[in-house]
Amino acid sequence: MIIKAAIKHKGKVYTGERHSHILSDADTVHGLGFGGLKLGKQGFVNHKGTFLTRDEAAVEAFRCRQIKRMPEKVLTSEDLW
């Protein structure tokens, strides 16, 4: 089950409700400077705390019935909540 949006950057995973919130918090919360996470890999974290790419998360969300059909492009947090 997908529980949070996430961005993985330099081996560390940053989480939040939406990817845009994580990006905006990069400077104020994480001290990474403006746009510090833009080069990170966007994805999601599941209930086990595992980082999943958007494609991997789409499969898990569909399997867990969090979404009714696979997304046409990539899974977004808006698809989930």
Phi and psi restraints in degrees (range 20) as a CNS / XPLOR table:
assign (resid 1 and name C) (resid 2 and name N)
       (resid 2 and name CA) (resid 2 and name C) 1.0 -81.5 20.0 2
assign (resid 2 and name N) (resid 2 and name CA)
       (resid 2 and name C) (resid 3 and name N) 1.0 131.6 20.0 2
assign (resid 2 and name C) (resid 3 and name N)
       (resid 3 and name CA) (resid 3 and name C) 1.0 -118.5 20.0 2
assign (resid 3 and name N) (resid 3 and name CA)
       (resid 3 and name C) (resid 4 and name N) 1.0 -22.7 20.0 2
assign (resid 3 and name C) (resid 4 and name N)
       (resid 4 and name CA) (resid 4 and name C) 1.0 -152.8 20.0 2
assign (resid 4 and name N) (resid 4 and name CA)
       (resid 4 and name C) (resid 5 and name N) 1.0 152.6 20.0 2
assign (resid 4 and name C) (resid 5 and name N)
       (resid 5 and name CA) (resid 5 and name C) 1.0 -73.2 20.0 2
assign (resid 5 and name N) (resid 5 and name CA)
       (resid 5 and name C) (resid 6 and name N) 1.0 153.0 20.0 2
assign (resid 5 and name C) (resid 6 and name N)
       (resid 6 and name CA) (resid 6 and name C) 1.0 -151.3 20.0 2
assign (resid 6 and name N) (resid 6 and name CA)
       (resid 6 and name C) (resid 7 and name N) 1.0 154.7 20.0 2
assign (resid 6 and name C) (resid 7 and name N)
       (resid 7 and name CA) (resid 7 and name C) 1.0 -131.2 20.0 2
assign (resid 7 and name N) (resid 7 and name CA)
       (resid 7 and name C) (resid 8 and name N) 1.0 126.9 20.0 2
assign (resid 7 and name C) (resid 8 and name N)
       (resid 8 and name CA) (resid 8 and name C) 1.0 -102.4 20.0 2
assign (resid 8 and name N) (resid 8 and name CA)
       (resid 8 and name C) (resid 9 and name N) 1.0 123.1 20.0 2
assign (resid 8 and name C) (resid 9 and name N)
       (resid 9 and name CA) (resid 9 and name C) 1.0 -141.1 20.0 2
assign (resid 9 and name N) (resid 9 and name CA)
       (resid 9 and name C) (resid 10 and name N) 1.0 122.1 20.0 2
assign (resid 9 and name C) (resid 10 and name N)
       (resid 10 and name CA) (resid 10 and name C) 1.0 52.4 20.0 2
assign (resid 10 and name N) (resid 10 and name CA)
       (resid 10 and name C) (resid 11 and name N) 1.0 43.8 20.0 2
assign (resid 10 and name C) (resid 11 and name N)
       (resid 11 and name CA) (resid 11 and name C) 1.0 82.5 20.0 2
assign (resid 11 and name N) (resid 11 and name CA)
       (resid 11 and name C) (resid 12 and name N) 1.0 -4.9 20.0 2
assign (resid 11 and name C) (resid 12 and name N)
       (resid 12 and name CA) (resid 12 and name C) 1.0 -111.2 20.0 2
assign (resid 12 and name N) (resid 12 and name CA)
       (resid 12 and name C) (resid 13 and name N) 1.0 143.7 20.0 2
assign (resid 12 and name C) (resid 13 and name N)
       (resid 13 and name CA) (resid 13 and name C) 1.0 -108.8 20.0 2
assign (resid 13 and name N) (resid 13 and name CA)
       (resid 13 and name C) (resid 14 and name N) 1.0 125.5 20.0 2
assign (resid 13 and name C) (resid 14 and name N)
       (resid 14 and name CA) (resid 14 and name C) 1.0 -108.5 20.0 2
assign (resid 14 and name N) (resid 14 and name CA)
       (resid 14 and name C) (resid 15 and name N) 1.0 134.4 20.0 2
assign (resid 14 and name C) (resid 15 and name N)
       (resid 15 and name CA) (resid 15 and name C) 1.0 -123.1 20.0 2
assign (resid 15 and name N) (resid 15 and name CA)
       (resid 15 and name C) (resid 16 and name N) 1.0 161.4 20.0 2
assign (resid 15 and name C) (resid 16 and name N)
       (resid 16 and name CA) (resid 16 and name C) 1.0 -176.0 20.0 2
assign (resid 16 and name N) (resid 16 and name CA)
       (resid 16 and name C) (resid 17 and name N) 1.0 -179.5 20.0 2
assign (resid 16 and name C) (resid 17 and name N)
       (resid 17 and name CA) (resid 17 and name C) 1.0 -70.7 20.0 2
assign (resid 17 and name N) (resid 17 and name CA)
       (resid 17 and name C) (resid 18 and name N) 1.0 -38.4 20.0 2
assign (resid 17 and name C) (resid 18 and name N)
       (resid 18 and name CA) (resid 18 and name C) 1.0 -135.2 20.0 2
assign (resid 18 and name N) (resid 18 and name CA)
       (resid 18 and name C) (resid 19 and name N) 1.0 153.6 20.0 2
assign (resid 18 and name C) (resid 19 and name N)
       (resid 19 and name CA) (resid 19 and name C) 1.0 -61.8 20.0 2
assign (resid 19 and name N) (resid 19 and name CA)
       (resid 19 and name C) (resid 20 and name N) 1.0 -37.4 20.0 2
assign (resid 19 and name C) (resid 20 and name N)
       (resid 20 and name CA) (resid 20 and name C) 1.0 -63.7 20.0 2
assign (resid 20 and name N) (resid 20 and name CA)
       (resid 20 and name C) (resid 21 and name N) 1.0 -34.1 20.0 2
assign (resid 20 and name C) (resid 21 and name N)
       (resid 21 and name CA) (resid 21 and name C) 1.0 -68.0 20.0 2
assign (resid 21 and name N) (resid 21 and name CA)
       (resid 21 and name C) (resid 22 and name N) 1.0 -40.1 20.0 2
assign (resid 21 and name C) (resid 22 and name N)
       (resid 22 and name CA) (resid 22 and name C) 1.0 -63.4 20.0 2
assign (resid 22 and name N) (resid 22 and name CA)
       (resid 22 and name C) (resid 23 and name N) 1.0 -44.0 20.0 2
assign (resid 22 and name C) (resid 23 and name N)
       (resid 23 and name CA) (resid 23 and name C) 1.0 -63.1 20.0 2
assign (resid 23 and name N) (resid 23 and name CA)
       (resid 23 and name C) (resid 24 and name N) 1.0 -41.7 20.0 2
assign (resid 23 and name C) (resid 24 and name N)
       (resid 24 and name CA) (resid 24 and name C) 1.0 -70.8 20.0 2
assign (resid 24 and name N) (resid 24 and name CA)
       (resid 24 and name C) (resid 25 and name N) 1.0 -25.7 20.0 2
assign (resid 24 and name C) (resid 25 and name N)
       (resid 25 and name CA) (resid 25 and name C) 1.0 -83.6 20.0 2
assign (resid 25 and name N) (resid 25 and name CA)
       (resid 25 and name C) (resid 26 and name N) 1.0 -5.5 20.0 2
assign (resid 25 and name C) (resid 26 and name N)
       (resid 26 and name CA) (resid 26 and name C) 1.0 -54.0 20.0 2
assign (resid 26 and name N) (resid 26 and name CA)
       (resid 26 and name C) (resid 27 and name N) 1.0 -40.6 20.0 2
assign (resid 26 and name C) (resid 27 and name N)
       (resid 27 and name CA) (resid 27 and name C) 1.0 -85.6 20.0 2
assign (resid 27 and name N) (resid 27 and name CA)
       (resid 27 and name C) (resid 28 and name N) 1.0 -55.0 20.0 2
assign (resid 27 and name C) (resid 28 and name N)
       (resid 28 and name CA) (resid 28 and name C) 1.0 -69.5 20.0 2
assign (resid 28 and name N) (resid 28 and name CA)
       (resid 28 and name C) (resid 29 and name N) 1.0 -39.1 20.0 2
assign (resid 28 and name C) (resid 29 and name N)
       (resid 29 and name CA) (resid 29 and name C) 1.0 -95.2 20.0 2
assign (resid 29 and name N) (resid 29 and name CA)
       (resid 29 and name C) (resid 30 and name N) 1.0 -42.5 20.0 2
assign (resid 29 and name C) (resid 30 and name N)
       (resid 30 and name CA) (resid 30 and name C) 1.0 -100.3 20.0 2
assign (resid 30 and name N) (resid 30 and name CA)
       (resid 30 and name C) (resid 31 and name N) 1.0 -8.8 20.0 2
assign (resid 30 and name C) (resid 31 and name N)
       (resid 31 and name CA) (resid 31 and name C) 1.0 64.1 20.0 2
assign (resid 31 and name N) (resid 31 and name CA)
       (resid 31 and name C) (resid 32 and name N) 1.0 32.4 20.0 2
assign (resid 31 and name C) (resid 32 and name N)
       (resid 32 and name CA) (resid 32 and name C) 1.0 -97.7 20.0 2
assign (resid 32 and name N) (resid 32 and name CA)
       (resid 32 and name C) (resid 33 and name N) 1.0 1.9 20.0 2
assign (resid 32 and name C) (resid 33 and name N)
       (resid 33 and name CA) (resid 33 and name C) 1.0 82.5 20.0 2
assign (resid 33 and name N) (resid 33 and name CA)
       (resid 33 and name C) (resid 34 and name N) 1.0 159.9 20.0 2
assign (resid 33 and name C) (resid 34 and name N)
       (resid 34 and name CA) (resid 34 and name C) 1.0 -59.4 20.0 2
assign (resid 34 and name N) (resid 34 and name CA)
       (resid 34 and name C) (resid 35 and name N) 1.0 126.9 20.0 2
assign (resid 34 and name C) (resid 35 and name N)
       (resid 35 and name CA) (resid 35 and name C) 1.0 74.4 20.0 2
assign (resid 35 and name N) (resid 35 and name CA)
       (resid 35 and name C) (resid 36 and name N) 1.0 15.9 20.0 2
assign (resid 35 and name C) (resid 36 and name N)
       (resid 36 and name CA) (resid 36 and name C) 1.0 -62.1 20.0 2
assign (resid 36 and name N) (resid 36 and name CA)
       (resid 36 and name C) (resid 37 and name N) 1.0 -20.0 20.0 2
assign (resid 36 and name C) (resid 37 and name N)
       (resid 37 and name CA) (resid 37 and name C) 1.0 -108.0 20.0 2
assign (resid 37 and name N) (resid 37 and name CA)
       (resid 37 and name C) (resid 38 and name N) 1.0 2.3 20.0 2
assign (resid 37 and name C) (resid 38 and name N)
       (resid 38 and name CA) (resid 38 and name C) 1.0 -60.1 20.0 2
assign (resid 38 and name N) (resid 38 and name CA)
       (resid 38 and name C) (resid 39 and name N) 1.0 -27.1 20.0 2
assign (resid 38 and name C) (resid 39 and name N)
       (resid 39 and name CA) (resid 39 and name C) 1.0 -87.1 20.0 2
assign (resid 39 and name N) (resid 39 and name CA)
       (resid 39 and name C) (resid 40 and name N) 1.0 -2.8 20.0 2
assign (resid 39 and name C) (resid 40 and name N)
       (resid 40 and name CA) (resid 40 and name C) 1.0 -74.0 20.0 2
assign (resid 40 and name N) (resid 40 and name CA)
       (resid 40 and name C) (resid 41 and name N) 1.0 165.1 20.0 2
assign (resid 40 and name C) (resid 41 and name N)
       (resid 41 and name CA) (resid 41 and name C) 1.0 -88.3 20.0 2
assign (resid 41 and name N) (resid 41 and name CA)
       (resid 41 and name C) (resid 42 and name N) 1.0 120.5 20.0 2
assign (resid 41 and name C) (resid 42 and name N)
       (resid 42 and name CA) (resid 42 and name C) 1.0 -84.3 20.0 2
assign (resid 42 and name N) (resid 42 and name CA)
       (resid 42 and name C) (resid 43 and name N) 1.0 139.9 20.0 2
assign (resid 42 and name C) (resid 43 and name N)
       (resid 43 and name CA) (resid 43 and name C) 1.0 -167.5 20.0 2
assign (resid 43 and name N) (resid 43 and name CA)
       (resid 43 and name C) (resid 44 and name N) 1.0 -145.0 20.0 2
assign (resid 43 and name C) (resid 44 and name N)
       (resid 44 and name CA) (resid 44 and name C) 1.0 -145.1 20.0 2
assign (resid 44 and name N) (resid 44 and name CA)
       (resid 44 and name C) (resid 45 and name N) 1.0 164.9 20.0 2
assign (resid 44 and name C) (resid 45 and name N)
       (resid 45 and name CA) (resid 45 and name C) 1.0 -114.9 20.0 2
assign (resid 45 and name N) (resid 45 and name CA)
       (resid 45 and name C) (resid 46 and name N) 1.0 137.1 20.0 2
assign (resid 45 and name C) (resid 46 and name N)
       (resid 46 and name CA) (resid 46 and name C) 1.0 -93.9 20.0 2
assign (resid 46 and name N) (resid 46 and name CA)
       (resid 46 and name C) (resid 47 and name N) 1.0 -178.4 20.0 2
assign (resid 46 and name C) (resid 47 and name N)
       (resid 47 and name CA) (resid 47 and name C) 1.0 -64.6 20.0 2
assign (resid 47 and name N) (resid 47 and name CA)
       (resid 47 and name C) (resid 48 and name N) 1.0 -14.5 20.0 2
assign (resid 47 and name C) (resid 48 and name N)
       (resid 48 and name CA) (resid 48 and name C) 1.0 -93.3 20.0 2
assign (resid 48 and name N) (resid 48 and name CA)
       (resid 48 and name C) (resid 49 and name N) 1.0 -2.3 20.0 2
assign (resid 48 and name C) (resid 49 and name N)
       (resid 49 and name CA) (resid 49 and name C) 1.0 85.1 20.0 2
assign (resid 49 and name N) (resid 49 and name CA)
       (resid 49 and name C) (resid 50 and name N) 1.0 11.8 20.0 2
assign (resid 49 and name C) (resid 50 and name N)
       (resid 50 and name CA) (resid 50 and name C) 1.0 -86.9 20.0 2
assign (resid 50 and name N) (resid 50 and name CA)
       (resid 50 and name C) (resid 51 and name N) 1.0 132.4 20.0 2
assign (resid 50 and name C) (resid 51 and name N)
       (resid 51 and name CA) (resid 51 and name C) 1.0 -75.9 20.0 2
assign (resid 51 and name N) (resid 51 and name CA)
       (resid 51 and name C) (resid 52 and name N) 1.0 131.8 20.0 2
assign (resid 51 and name C) (resid 52 and name N)
       (resid 52 and name CA) (resid 52 and name C) 1.0 -123.7 20.0 2
assign (resid 52 and name N) (resid 52 and name CA)
       (resid 52 and name C) (resid 53 and name N) 1.0 140.2 20.0 2
assign (resid 52 and name C) (resid 53 and name N)
       (resid 53 and name CA) (resid 53 and name C) 1.0 -65.8 20.0 2
assign (resid 53 and name N) (resid 53 and name CA)
       (resid 53 and name C) (resid 54 and name N) 1.0 169.3 20.0 2
assign (resid 53 and name C) (resid 54 and name N)
       (resid 54 and name CA) (resid 54 and name C) 1.0 -58.7 20.0 2
assign (resid 54 and name N) (resid 54 and name CA)
       (resid 54 and name C) (resid 55 and name N) 1.0 -40.1 20.0 2
assign (resid 54 and name C) (resid 55 and name N)
       (resid 55 and name CA) (resid 55 and name C) 1.0 -66.4 20.0 2
assign (resid 55 and name N) (resid 55 and name CA)
       (resid 55 and name C) (resid 56 and name N) 1.0 -45.7 20.0 2
assign (resid 55 and name C) (resid 56 and name N)
       (resid 56 and name CA) (resid 56 and name C) 1.0 -62.9 20.0 2
assign (resid 56 and name N) (resid 56 and name CA)
       (resid 56 and name C) (resid 57 and name N) 1.0 -40.2 20.0 2
assign (resid 56 and name C) (resid 57 and name N)
       (resid 57 and name CA) (resid 57 and name C) 1.0 -66.7 20.0 2
assign (resid 57 and name N) (resid 57 and name CA)
       (resid 57 and name C) (resid 58 and name N) 1.0 -35.2 20.0 2
assign (resid 57 and name C) (resid 58 and name N)
       (resid 58 and name CA) (resid 58 and name C) 1.0 -61.8 20.0 2
assign (resid 58 and name N) (resid 58 and name CA)
       (resid 58 and name C) (resid 59 and name N) 1.0 -43.5 20.0 2
assign (resid 58 and name C) (resid 59 and name N)
       (resid 59 and name CA) (resid 59 and name C) 1.0 -62.9 20.0 2
assign (resid 59 and name N) (resid 59 and name CA)
       (resid 59 and name C) (resid 60 and name N) 1.0 -45.3 20.0 2
assign (resid 59 and name C) (resid 60 and name N)
       (resid 60 and name CA) (resid 60 and name C) 1.0 -66.2 20.0 2
assign (resid 60 and name N) (resid 60 and name CA)
       (resid 60 and name C) (resid 61 and name N) 1.0 -42.1 20.0 2
assign (resid 60 and name C) (resid 61 and name N)
       (resid 61 and name CA) (resid 61 and name C) 1.0 -62.9 20.0 2
assign (resid 61 and name N) (resid 61 and name CA)
       (resid 61 and name C) (resid 62 and name N) 1.0 -39.2 20.0 2
assign (resid 61 and name C) (resid 62 and name N)
       (resid 62 and name CA) (resid 62 and name C) 1.0 -67.2 20.0 2
assign (resid 62 and name N) (resid 62 and name CA)
       (resid 62 and name C) (resid 63 and name N) 1.0 -44.8 20.0 2
assign (resid 62 and name C) (resid 63 and name N)
       (resid 63 and name CA) (resid 63 and name C) 1.0 -61.3 20.0 2
assign (resid 63 and name N) (resid 63 and name CA)
       (resid 63 and name C) (resid 64 and name N) 1.0 -37.2 20.0 2
assign (resid 63 and name C) (resid 64 and name N)
       (resid 64 and name CA) (resid 64 and name C) 1.0 -87.5 20.0 2
assign (resid 64 and name N) (resid 64 and name CA)
       (resid 64 and name C) (resid 65 and name N) 1.0 3.1 20.0 2
assign (resid 64 and name C) (resid 65 and name N)
       (resid 65 and name CA) (resid 65 and name C) 1.0 63.7 20.0 2
assign (resid 65 and name N) (resid 65 and name CA)
       (resid 65 and name C) (resid 66 and name N) 1.0 30.9 20.0 2
assign (resid 65 and name C) (resid 66 and name N)
       (resid 66 and name CA) (resid 66 and name C) 1.0 -81.0 20.0 2
assign (resid 66 and name N) (resid 66 and name CA)
       (resid 66 and name C) (resid 67 and name N) 1.0 -23.9 20.0 2
assign (resid 66 and name C) (resid 67 and name N)
       (resid 67 and name CA) (resid 67 and name C) 1.0 -128.6 20.0 2
assign (resid 67 and name N) (resid 67 and name CA)
       (resid 67 and name C) (resid 68 and name N) 1.0 151.4 20.0 2
assign (resid 67 and name C) (resid 68 and name N)
       (resid 68 and name CA) (resid 68 and name C) 1.0 -85.1 20.0 2
assign (resid 68 and name N) (resid 68 and name CA)
       (resid 68 and name C) (resid 69 and name N) 1.0 -25.7 20.0 2
assign (resid 68 and name C) (resid 69 and name N)
       (resid 69 and name CA) (resid 69 and name C) 1.0 -147.5 20.0 2
assign (resid 69 and name N) (resid 69 and name CA)
       (resid 69 and name C) (resid 70 and name N) 1.0 158.7 20.0 2
assign (resid 69 and name C) (resid 70 and name N)
       (resid 70 and name CA) (resid 70 and name C) 1.0 -67.0 20.0 2
assign (resid 70 and name N) (resid 70 and name CA)
       (resid 70 and name C) (resid 71 and name N) 1.0 139.9 20.0 2
assign (resid 70 and name C) (resid 71 and name N)
       (resid 71 and name CA) (resid 71 and name C) 1.0 -66.9 20.0 2
assign (resid 71 and name N) (resid 71 and name CA)
       (resid 71 and name C) (resid 72 and name N) 1.0 149.6 20.0 2
assign (resid 71 and name C) (resid 72 and name N)
       (resid 72 and name CA) (resid 72 and name C) 1.0 -67.7 20.0 2
assign (resid 72 and name N) (resid 72 and name CA)
       (resid 72 and name C) (resid 73 and name N) 1.0 -36.0 20.0 2
assign (resid 72 and name C) (resid 73 and name N)
       (resid 73 and name CA) (resid 73 and name C) 1.0 -113.6 20.0 2
assign (resid 73 and name N) (resid 73 and name CA)
       (resid 73 and name C) (resid 74 and name N) 1.0 -93.2 20.0 2
assign (resid 73 and name C) (resid 74 and name N)
       (resid 74 and name CA) (resid 74 and name C) 1.0 -126.0 20.0 2
assign (resid 74 and name N) (resid 74 and name CA)
       (resid 74 and name C) (resid 75 and name N) 1.0 156.1 20.0 2
assign (resid 74 and name C) (resid 75 and name N)
       (resid 75 and name CA) (resid 75 and name C) 1.0 -72.2 20.0 2
assign (resid 75 and name N) (resid 75 and name CA)
       (resid 75 and name C) (resid 76 and name N) 1.0 134.5 20.0 2
assign (resid 75 and name C) (resid 76 and name N)
       (resid 76 and name CA) (resid 76 and name C) 1.0 -120.9 20.0 2
assign (resid 76 and name N) (resid 76 and name CA)
       (resid 76 and name C) (resid 77 and name N) 1.0 161.3 20.0 2
assign (resid 76 and name C) (resid 77 and name N)
       (resid 77 and name CA) (resid 77 and name C) 1.0 -63.6 20.0 2
assign (resid 77 and name N) (resid 77 and name CA)
       (resid 77 and name C) (resid 78 and name N) 1.0 -28.8 20.0 2
assign (resid 77 and name C) (resid 78 and name N)
       (resid 78 and name CA) (resid 78 and name C) 1.0 -65.1 20.0 2
assign (resid 78 and name N) (resid 78 and name CA)
       (resid 78 and name C) (resid 79 and name N) 1.0 -26.4 20.0 2
assign (resid 78 and name C) (resid 79 and name N)
       (resid 79 and name CA) (resid 79 and name C) 1.0 -67.5 20.0 2
assign (resid 79 and name N) (resid 79 and name CA)
       (resid 79 and name C) (resid 80 and name N) 1.0 -27.1 20.0 2
assign (resid 79 and name C) (resid 80 and name N)
       (resid 80 and name CA) (resid 80 and name C) 1.0 -97.9 20.0 2
assign (resid 80 and name N) (resid 80 and name CA)
       (resid 80 and name C) (resid 81 and name N) 1.0 -41.6 20.0 2
